[in-house]
Amino acid sequence: MAIRRLRTFGGWKSIWDLDESHIHDIVVFAISEHNQETNEHLTWDKVVKGETQLVTGLQYLAGDDHK
């Protein structure tokens, strides 16, 4: 018997494997774009949290634990 999981559009889902190569690529791209637009020189150490949202595709939300 096959079990099928349905995801609700618009709901956020945690990214469990933050070491996947496409997560790294997204972070490098986002920081590079930010640095070019702001003339800053931000760097990053590691991704500590991430979520995806299913809409008509996937959107990524990244953040940190610093409050």
Residue pairs with C-beta under 8 A, 6 or more apart in sequence:
7 13
7 54
8 54
9 54
9 55
10 53
10 54
10 55
11 53
11 54
12 51
12 52
12 53
12 61
13 51
13 52
13 53
13 54
14 49
14 50
14 51
15 23
15 50
15 51
15 52
17 23
18 46
18 47
18 48
18 49
18 50
23 47
23 50
24 47
26 60
26 62
27 44
27 47
27 62
30 62
31 42
31 43
31 44
34 40
34 42
35 41
35 42
47 62
48 64
48 65
49 62
49 63
49 64
49 65
50 60
50 61
50 62
50 63
51 60
51 61
52 58
52 59
52 60
52 61
53 59
53 60
53 61
